[in-house]
Amino acid sequence: MMKVSVSKARVHVSMRNRQEGSVLQGTVKTSCLGIETRLELESDEPPERVAALVRNAENGCFTMQALLTPVPFTRAVTLNGSLLPSSV
């Protein structure tokens, strides 16, 4: 663990999305247009140490890394114990 003192932390996250089509007609399509984060920190530590802390946190975040570097995504749906054919 890094021993970096942070007295205050606040994060702002916004996600821009788009939706088109109709759920009722089975034509709905959604997409993510972007995710923006802003991390506000207060610390008496040297900026290099805080930057190293942030870098380690981001590099160790499974969600962030999956979004930055797309990964295979598999899915399965069962209905009453039987595999439901995919309509994708």
C-alpha positions in Angstrom: 0.0 0.0 0.0 1.1 3.5 -0.7 1.2 5.7 2.3 -0.1 9.0 0.7 -2.2 11.2 2.9 -5.3 12.6 1.2 -7.4 14.9 3.4 -10.3 15.3 1.0 -11.4 13.6 -2.2 -14.4 14.2 -4.5 -15.1 12.6 -7.8 -17.6 13.8 -10.4 -18.7 11.3 -13.1 -20.9 12.0 -16.1 -21.9 9.6 -18.8 -23.4 10.7 -22.1 -25.8 8.2 -23.7 -28.0 7.9 -26.8 -31.1 5.8 -27.3 -33.1 5.3 -30.5 -35.8 3.0 -31.7 -38.7 1.5 -29.7 -38.8 -1.0 -26.9 -42.3 -1.9 -27.9 -41.3 -2.5 -31.5 -38.1 -4.4 -30.5 -35.9 -1.8 -32.3 -34.3 -0.1 -29.3 -30.6 0.6 -29.6 -28.5 2.4 -27.0 -24.9 3.6 -27.0 -22.5 5.3 -24.7 -21.2 8.5 -26.2 -18.6 9.0 -23.5 -17.7 9.0 -19.9 -16.0 11.9 -18.1 -14.5 11.9 -14.7 -13.1 14.7 -12.6 -11.2 13.9 -9.4 -10.6 16.7 -6.9 -8.0 16.0 -4.2 -6.7 17.9 -1.3 -3.3 16.8 0.2 -0.1 18.2 1.6 1.9 15.5 -0.2 4.1 16.4 -3.1 2.3 16.4 -6.4 4.4 13.5 -7.8 3.3 11.2 -4.9 -0.4 12.1 -5.4 0.0 11.6 -9.2 1.5 8.1 -8.5 -1.4 7.3 -6.2 -3.9 8.3 -8.8 -2.0 6.3 -11.5 -2.0 3.2 -9.3 -5.7 3.5 -8.5 -6.6 3.9 -12.2 -4.3 1.1 -13.3 -5.8 -1.1 -10.6 -9.4 -0.3 -11.4 -11.0 -3.3 -13.3 -14.0 -1.2 -14.5 -11.9 1.6 -15.9 -9.5 -0.8 -17.6 -12.3 -2.8 -19.2 -13.8 0.4 -20.6 -10.4 1.8 -21.9 -9.4 -1.6 -23.4 -12.4 -3.5 -24.7 -12.6 -7.1 -23.6 -14.5 -10.1 -24.8 -18.1 -10.1 -23.5 -20.1 -13.3 -23.4 -23.6 -13.7 -22.3 -26.2 -16.5 -21.8 -29.8 -16.4 -20.9 -31.7 -19.4 -19.5 -35.5 -19.7 -19.4 -36.8 -22.4 -17.0 -33.4 -24.0 -17.0 -32.9 -24.2 -20.7 -30.7 -21.9 -22.8 -32.8 -19.2 -24.5 -31.7 -18.7 -28.2 -30.0 -15.4 -28.7 -31.7 -12.9 -31.0 -28.6 -10.6 -31.3 
